[in-house]
């Protein structure tokens, strides 16, 4: 029989923006979440990720200001109707959350011959995404919210946090206790995009073009 607890976590997971309450994270809970992330599978067992825990409020404020400027860039690319919808969407909870966790990808981790990466250069990056998914599900199990911030330029974050240019910052995750979790994802609830039915994502034997 499948574990109902796992399926429950998968369907309860949300990208949190407005619901952070700023309360502390228990150190043992944070340790469990990071350990779960670190237990993710990785190409060639290279474990090419690192976790930067950002608590400094000044650094977080600088990042928030950068994100706001990138939001404006995106806003200017929209037609008026989409801009009105976008105006209702909060894209980050940088200051409201308890801390930021920046997950990075080091392509040099594991040496020049990473088993399984010779034909798929991005396999290491995929490994980092699996690590983030583990982190997200573990945080959900700990009743912590996660908000993935994507409105930033990698070069800005590298300079802000002293990340070498050879290491990519894949995600800034806002992390912390929440007052509640929305039943529907924000982008669906606020009318940006509706969920795609599973049936539309399944192809038999060959890819079938024309599915949105």
N, C-alpha and C positions, 0 to 999 in steps of 0.2 A: 504494500500500500504506500502511496506517496505521502510525504510529510506535509500535512496541512499547514504547519507553522511556516515552512519555507514559502509556500504559495501565498500565504497571507502577507508575509513580508514583501514579496515581490509586488503585490497589487496595492499595498499600503504606501510604498515608497513614493515620495513626492519631491519635486524641486521647490524648495522653500525660499520665499522672499520676504514676506511681511509678517510672518508668525513667530520670529525669534523673540525671546523674552530677555535675553542678556544674562541669564543666570549662569553660574559656574558649571563646568563639566567636571564630574568626578574623575580624578586621575586614573583610577582603575578602569573606568568605562572607556576613557580615551585610549588607554593601553590596549584594551581588548579590540577596539575598533581598528587601531593601527596594526595590531597583530593579524587580524583577519585580512586586512589589505595586503600585508606582507606575505600571506599564505597563498596568494593568487598564483595561478599557473603562469609561466613565462617561457618564451622561446629559448631553447637551449639552457634552461634553468639560469638565465642571466640576471633575473630580478633587476631590470634596468631602471627602477624607480627610486626616488628619494622623497621625503616628506619634510617640507619647511613649515613649522608651526609659527604663524604670525599673530602675535598678541599686541604688539606695539601699536597704539592708537594713531600715532602720527603717520606711521607707514601705511596703516589701513586707510587713513584719510587721504593720503596722497594717491593711493590706488583708486579710491572711490572717485576722486576728482577726475582721474584719467578715464575711468569707466563712463562717467557722465559726459565727458567730451566725445567719446566714441559713440555713446547713445545718440548724441546730436548729429554725428556724421550719418548714422543709419537713418535717423528720422528724416533727414533732408533727402534721402534717396526714395522716400515713399510718396505715393500719390495721396491726395487729401483724405480719401476714405480710409486707407490703411493707416495713415498718420493719426487719424482720430482714434482708431482702435488701439494703436500702439501707445498712445498717450495714457491709457488706462493700465498699462502693463509695467510692473516694477521689475527691473532686470537684475537687481542685486540686493543683498542684505549685509553688506560689508561691515557697517558700523553697528547694526542691531545684533549681529551674531556674536558669540562668545570669542571665537577666534577664526582665523583663516588657515586652511591647510592647502599649501601649494604642492601639487604632485608633479614631479619632473621626470623627464626621460633622458637617460644618458646612453647614446648609441654606442659608446665605447665600452660600456660595461660588459664583461665577459670576454674581452679581447677581440682580435680581428676575425676569429673563426667561430662565430656563434652558431651552434648546431641548429639547423632548421631555418636560418635567415638568408642563406645564399641566394635563393630564388625570389624571396618576398622581402624586400628591404624594409617594409613597414611592420614586419612581424613583431619587432620590439615595441613599437608604438601601440600595437594592438594589445600587447601584454600589459602595458600601463593602463589601458582602458579596462581590462579585466580587474586589475588591482583597484581601480576607482569604483567599479561596480561592487566588489567585495566590501570596500569601505562604506559605501552607501547603504548596502543591505545590513551590515553590522550596526551602523549608526541608527538605522530604523529600528532594529531589535533593541537598542539601548534607549529608545524614545528620544533620540536626537534628530534634529533637522539638518538637511544638507541642501545648499544652494550652489549650483555650478555657475560661476560667472564666466561669460565668454566674450564680453565686450571689452577686449583689451588687445594691445599689441605686445607680442612676445618680447620685443626688444626693450619696451618700457619696464616690464616685470623683471627681466634679467638685470637691468641696471638697478632697479629699486631694491632687489633682494640679493644682489651680488652673485647672480647665477652666471657661470661661464657661458660664453656664446655657443659652445659645443653641446650644451645641455638645454633641452627645450622645456619650458614650463607648460605642461599640458592642461592643467586645471587649477584655478583658484576655487576652493570649496569653502563656502561659509558654513560654519558648524556651530551648533549649540542647541540647548533645550528650546522647545517651542510651546506656545500657548495652545495651539491646535494644529491639525493637519487638514488641508482641504480634501474633500472627497474626490473632486475632479482636478486634474492639472490646471494650473492658471491659464495657460494658453488656450485650452479648450473652454474653460469657464468664462473667459473674457472675450471669446469670439475670434481669436487669431487664427486658429486652425483646429478642425475636428479630428478625432481619432480615426485612423484608417482601420477598416475591418481586417481581421486576420485572413479571411478568405482572399482578399486582394493581394496579399503578400506571398501566397503559396503558388508555386509553379510546378507543373508536372513534366519531368524529364528535361524540358528545354525552357529557357527564359521566354516569357510571353510579353512583348512590348505593349505599351499603351496603357499600362496601369498606373494611376496616380498614387 
